[in-house]
Amino acid sequence: MASTTYTADLKTFDELLARELYDLLKMRVDVFVVEQNCAYPELDGKDIDALHLRLLESGELLAAARILTPREPHDPSKIGRVVVSPAHRGKRLGDALMSEAISACERLYPAHPIALSAQAHLRRFYESFGFIVTSAEYLEDGIPHIDMVRQLAIQPSRILS
């Protein structure tokens, strides 16, 4: 498999330029709606409060994911909308994207596990990053999914009294 050089950036919704947002949403619709033949509400209201991780090469969008902030002290951060451009598959960008996303979650939310809702056929891919299955298989928008969680890499130290 060929590899590629990329840069990663992480932006809030408001930091994305109009063209960057267009490219991001177009790639997601092209893959999740058109390629996977799945009519569902891609614009779900969560992008506005999410962080958007993008892998780029010379300004071209290669892959992307969104990270949702934990809402409560014991809630996980969440990685979702993990997508690689069809034109750039076979370059191990999915691996790079997940490594970058996990690193961002651990850096920004170190006391929180990381959760995701995975298409069931990608179970082994996510398990290779330390995620474990936490639900039975279920249908989401007609596609089999499973919930997965990656526990903290290093448990916070406790003060003993």
N, C-alpha and C positions, 0 to 999 in steps of 0.2 A: 504494500500500500504506500502510496506517495504521501508525504507530509507537506505541510505548507507553513510558511511564516505568517504570523498574524499578530495583531495588537488587540488587546482587550480593553474595553472601556465599560464603565458602570455609570449610568445616568438615571436621574429621576425623570419622570414624565415631562416635567416642565423644562428640564435641561435639553431634551431632545429637540433638534431643529425639525422643522416641518418635513423636510425631505428625509431625514433620518427616521422619523416616525412613519412616514409613508412606506419606506423600504422595509421596515420592521413588520408592519401590519400586512403588507403585500406578501412577504415571504410566509408569514404564518397562515394567511388565507390560502395561498397557493398550495401549501403542504397539507394543513389540517382540514380545510374545507374541500378544495378541488382534488388534490391527489388522493386523499383518503376517502373521498366521496362522502363527506359527513357534513350535513347541514346542521349547524349549531351556532349559538351566539358567540362568535369570536370576540366581539367587543362586549365584555362582561362587566365593565365598571371597575375592575381591579387594577387595570394598567395605571390609572391616575395616581394611586398610592404606592405602586411598585417601583422597584429598582430594575432597570433594564440593562442586562449584560449583553454586550455585543462583541463578536470576534470579527475583526476587519482586516482586509489586506488592500492597501492603497485606496482606502475609502470605500471599498466594496464590502457589503455585508455578507459574511460567510456563514454565520451561525448566531443564534441568540437564545436567551432564556430570561425569564422574569423571576424576581425574588420578592416574596411578600414578607413584610415585617411581622414579627410576633406581636400579637395584640395584648396578651396577658403574660405575667411572669413565667408561667409554666408552659406556654404555647411554643410550638416549634416555629422556626422560620420555614418558608415553603419555597421550593423551586418548582417552576412550572413553565409551560409553553416552550419546552426545550425543542429547538428546531435547527436543522442544518440545511442550508441551501441545496436543492437537488443538483445544482451545477458543481458543488464542491464535496459531494459524498465520496467516501473511499480514501479520505485524507486524515482520518482519525480525529476529525474536528469535534465529534461527539464526546470523545474522551477529554479533549482539551477544554471544551465548554463545561463539562461537568466538574472537572478539576478546578476551573476558575470559579464556578458558581459555589462549590463547597468552600473554597478558600475565602470567598467574599462573605459567605454566611458565618464561617468560623471567626473571621476578623470583626465583622459588624455585630454579631449576636453570639458571643462566645459561651454564654450560659444556656443556650437553647439548642435542642436537637434540631435536625433538619428533616422535613417531611416532603413527600411528593405523592402525586397520584400518577401511577405509571400505566401505560398501555401494557397489558399483561404479557405480550410477546417480548417485551424489553426487560423482563424480570432479571435475567442473568446479567445484562448490561449494568443495571443499577446495583445489583448485588456486588458486582466487582468494585464498587465504590463504597462498600460497607453498609448499604441500605438493607434492611430486613423487611419482609412482608408482615403487615399488621392487620390485614383484612382478608376476607374471602373475596374471590373475584366477583366483580359487579359490572353491569353495563353502564357506561356513561356515553351519552350521545350515540348509542348503538355499537360502541367499541368496548371489548372487555378491558377492564382496568383493575388494578390492585393498589391499595395504599401501602406506602413504604416509609420507614423512618431510619435515619442514621443518627445513632446516639452520639453524645459528645465525645470528641477525640480524647480529651483529657477532662476527667471529672473535676469540677471546682473543689478546691481544698476546703475542708471544714475546720472551723475553729473548735477545738476541744476545750471544754470547761471542766 
